[in-house]
Amino acid sequence: MKEKLYIIKIGGALIDDEELLNKFLEQFSEIKEKKILVHGGGKLATTLADKLGIEQKLVNGRRITDKDTLDIVAMVYAGGINKNIVAKLQHKKCKAMGFSGADANLIKAKKREHTEIDFGFVGDITEKSINKKLISKLLKLELVPVFSAITHDKKGNLFNTNADTIASVIAQSLSVKYDVELLYCFDKEGVLEDVNNPESVIKKISEQEFSILKEKGKLHKGILPKLENALGAVKNKVNKVFLIKETELKNHIENHHAGTEICL
């Protein structure tokens, strides 16, 4: 029987709210099973870019990461945010260790290729990108890896990589060895039928239902990458995948009642 492993992804809204972040990390630190935390970035990178007069370019809602922007996101994501989370977890007696993908070659990415748009220093990853042997060793040492959304190409370049994707691909890679449960924690009760009604949680979403919801325009831009990555994980042997509200982590771990389950 495989050992249980939780892979939990948190986003910018939670990172920007210190009180909420503290409450979440308290719940996270109480998880007794093996666990990995993956975090995105908050508003800090954009705020810093504005202060430095570095224009942020978006194409179809996707950030173009030029060299100046890369310097900022690397400092903020792999530096400030990552170490802040690790320090808070140490305070809660959780043996966390912070990483970018460049550390010990844990996540190797490829520069995103696009026929029309140069996304700059944006990296894409696959299951083969993950150094699962070394991550497994870290878990055996009872360490709790905390991953930022920064990867590298083993040629001296850092890349900005989608944190939802990092969580999904790490989950896929480690599901060979562990009974993996992937949790996307965000500020809604789950996937909502009506975005204005917090009680309209859809309890289960299959690939077919996802296509129908997308076609009907019921999925806002923020939830789409989460659902696409969640479905990718389920299709690649990740045992359980949920989208849950960040305040419901403890309730979900203990009762499995919270949020939306993604299934085939």
Residue, then its C-alpha position, 0 to 999 in steps of 0.5 A: m500500500k502506497e504512503k499518503l502524500y498531500i500536494i497543496k497549492i496556494g495562490g496570491a490572494l492568500i499570500d497577500d493576506e497575512e492573517l489568512l496565511n497564518k491561519f492556513l499555515e497553522q492548518f497545513s502544519e497540522i497535517k500528519e502525512k507527508k506533504i508538499l506546498v506549492h505557492g504562486g505570487g501575490k501582488l508584491a511583484t506587480t507593486l515592486a515593478d510599478k515602483l521601479g517603473i518596469e512596465q508589465k505586459l500581458v497578452n490574452g491575460r498571460r504575463i510576458t516575462d522580460k529580463d527585468t520582470l524575471d529579476i523581480v519575480a525571482m526575488v519576490y517568489a523564490g526570495g521574499i514570499n518563499k522564505n516568509i512561508v518557510a519561516k512561518l512554518q518553522h514557527k509552527k514546528c513544521k520542518a519546511m525547506g524552500f526551493s526554486g526549481a533550480d535548487a538541486n535541479l529539482i524542476k527543469a523547464k523548457k522555454r515556452e515556444h509559441t508561433e506568434i508570441d515570445f513570452g520571454f523567460v516563461g518555462d513549461i514543464t512535463e512529468k520528466s522535468i521533475n527530479k522525483k528521486l530527490i524529492s522522495k529523499l527529502l520526504k523520507l527525511e521528514l522535510v516539507p518542501v515548499f516550492s516557488a513558481i521559479t524553474h530553470d533550464k540547466k543552462g543558467n537561465l531561470f524561468n517564471t512557471n505557472a504554479d498550478t502547473i508545477a503542483s499538477v506535474i509534481a503530483q503526476s510524477l510522484s503518484v508512481k510512488y505515493d498515494v497522492e492527493l492534490l489540493y488547489c486552495f483558493d478563495k472560493e468554496g469550490v467551483l461555482e455554478d454561479v460565481n455570485n452564489p457561494e452555495s452553488v458549489i459543483k461537487k464533482i466535475s468530469e472532463q465532459e462536464f468541464s467542456i460543457l461548463k467552458e462552452k457555456g462560459k460559466l468558468h471565469k479566467g482564474i479557474l480555467p488553468k486550475l481546472e485544466n491542470a487538475l484534469g491533467a493530474v487525474k488523467n495521469k494517475v493522481n489518485k484524488v484532486f480537489l479545489i477547495k476554499e483555503t479556510e477549509l483545509k483542516n475540514h477537508i483533510e479530516n472529513h473530505h466534505a469540502g470543495t469540488e472533486i475533479c474526476l474522469 
